[in-house]
Amino acid sequence: MSASASRWPYLLLVIPFLGTLYDPLYNRVQPTILGFPFFYWYQLAWVPVSVLLMGIVYRLRRGADSTDEAGS
């Protein structure tokens, strides 16, 4: 397995970065959820999404590492 092929899961970690990078996308008040303006709950929503993506990357990398060790 090539080095670039085994690193593709890391691209998933770019998603939260891009989702919070472009400020005009979420720099507004409406809609509100439970009284929280969109600006806050949008950013807070990225916390569990980021954790989920990091878990996926961890599992994929752990599986790739064990495959690399078995193949060596």
TAUR-V592581 format. One record per pair of residues at least 12 apart in sequence whose ideal C-beta (glycine too) atoms are under 6 Angstrom apart, sorted by sequence separation. I is the first residue (numbers start at 1). GAP is how many residues later the second one is. D is the distance in Angstrom with one decimal. If there is no record, write none. Layout:
I,GAP,D ; I,GAP,D
This chain:
26,13,5.8 ; 26,16,4.2 ; 20,26,5.8 ; 19,27,5.9 ; 16,30,5.2 ; 16,34,4.3 ; 12,41,4.9 ; 12,45,5.4 ; 9,48,4.5 ; 9,51,4.2 ; 9,52,5.9 ; 6,58,5.1
